[in-house]
Amino acid sequence: MDLAQTGLVSPEQQITAAPGTSEAMAILLAGGVKNIDRGYRKLLEIRRRQMEEFFHRCDVAGLPERRERITPEVRKFLEHPIVD
């Protein structure tokens, strides 16, 4: 589980894990290339929510310590939601 969690929450995986699909998703979320920055902010918020859901499921499954194993960078990311 440690290996899977590292892939889920490492800073370099948040957006750039699959740059081709991340860029495409950002464009779709923004409604076009013109507003791609807004699309990336929305995508970051989606990623943050996915990580929160992952940790919630770990809590429910009896693995609350999973949240304690995240890096300081990811902890900061989770504590400060993206505001658009």
C-alpha positions, 0 to 999 in steps of 0.5 A: 500500500505504501507504493500505491500511496506514494504514486497517489500523493507524491507532488510530481504525480498530482498533475504531471503524471500524465501530461498529455491527458492532464493538459487535455482534461484542463482544456476540457474543464476550462471550456477551451485553450483560452482559459487553460489556467482555470482548467488546471486549477479545477483539475488540481481541485479534483485531484485534491478531492480524490486524495481526500476520498482515498484517505477517508476510505482508509479511515473507514477501512481501519487504516487511519495512519495512512494520512500520517505518511504523506509528505509535507508538500502534499499535506500543505496541498490538502490543507489549502483548497484551490479557489477559482 
